[in-house]
Amino acid sequence: MASNSDSIYNVLTYIHRHPNRVGFIAQRNSNVVSISVPDTVPVANPEIYFPTERLVVNRLNEDFLAMHGELLDDFFDRTTSSKPDYQNVWITTGYVAAQHAYLVELSFE
């Protein structure tokens, strides 16, 4: 499943380490973080994880949450959610050809 892959982890790690090289997209929803990542960032199997002009939505499994909780907490801290924590994380990914960018959206519930 795409949401639990090393590719997704690598992209999230890139965003975490290089926040000045990506674009954080303003959201109306308080529990969502959306990021535009330049397509110059290497991504393994982009046709699977970032299909062109399509979205892939998956819930991160419990193992992914347990293994990468600190990384996900960093993204959760970027939300304006009034909740103190989250139980589930949904990830939406895709490729926007006109913008030459990968879309990564995390939704914390």
C-alpha positions in Angstrom: 0.0 0.0 0.0 1.4 3.4 -1.0 0.8 5.1 2.3 3.2 2.8 4.2 6.1 2.7 1.7 9.7 3.8 2.0 8.9 6.3 -0.8 6.3 8.1 1.3 8.6 8.1 4.3 11.5 9.5 2.2 9.3 12.3 0.8 8.1 13.2 4.3 11.6 13.2 5.6 12.7 15.4 2.8 10.0 17.9 3.7 10.9 17.8 7.3 14.6 18.4 6.6 14.1 21.0 3.9 11.0 23.1 4.7 12.5 26.0 2.8 12.5 24.0 -0.4 8.8 23.1 -0.4 5.6 25.1 -0.4 3.2 24.8 2.5 -0.3 25.4 1.1 -2.8 27.2 3.3 -5.8 25.1 4.4 -9.3 25.9 5.6 -9.4 22.7 7.6 -7.6 22.8 10.9 -6.4 19.2 10.8 -4.8 19.2 7.4 -1.3 20.0 6.2 -0.7 20.3 2.4 2.7 20.6 0.8 3.9 21.1 -2.7 7.2 19.4 -3.4 9.2 20.2 -6.5 9.4 17.3 -9.0 13.2 17.6 -9.0 13.1 15.7 -5.6 13.9 12.0 -6.4 10.9 9.8 -5.7 11.0 6.0 -6.1 8.1 4.7 -8.3 6.3 8.0 -8.8 3.8 6.3 -11.1 2.5 4.4 -8.1 2.9 6.9 -5.3 2.4 10.2 -7.2 0.2 9.4 -10.3 -0.1 12.3 -12.8 -3.3 14.3 -12.4 -4.8 11.8 -10.0 -4.9 11.4 -6.3 -4.1 8.4 -4.1 -5.6 8.4 -0.6 -4.5 5.9 2.1 -4.6 5.6 5.8 -1.2 5.2 7.4 -1.1 1.9 9.2 -0.4 1.6 12.9 3.1 0.3 12.3 4.0 3.4 10.2 2.6 5.6 13.0 4.6 3.8 15.6 7.8 3.8 13.7 7.6 7.4 12.5 5.6 9.1 15.2 8.1 11.9 15.8 8.2 12.8 12.1 4.4 12.8 12.0 4.2 14.9 15.2 6.2 17.6 13.4 3.6 17.8 10.7 0.7 17.7 13.2 2.3 20.7 15.0 1.9 22.6 11.7 -1.9 22.2 11.9 -4.2 24.5 13.8 -6.2 21.6 15.3 -7.6 22.2 18.7 -7.2 18.5 19.5 -4.2 17.6 21.6 -3.3 14.5 19.5 -4.4 12.2 16.7 -5.4 8.6 16.2 -5.3 8.2 12.5 -3.4 9.9 9.6 -4.6 9.9 6.1 -2.2 10.8 3.3 -3.2 12.0 -0.2 -0.6 12.1 -2.9 -0.5 13.0 -6.6 1.5 14.8 -9.3 0.4 18.2 -10.7 2.1 18.3 -14.1 1.4 22.0 -14.7 3.1 22.9 -11.5 5.9 20.4 -11.8 5.2 19.4 -8.3 4.2 16.5 -6.1 1.3 17.1 -3.8 1.4 15.7 -0.3 -1.5 16.2 2.1 -1.7 14.8 5.6 -5.0 14.7 7.4 -4.9 14.1 11.2 -8.0 12.6 12.9 
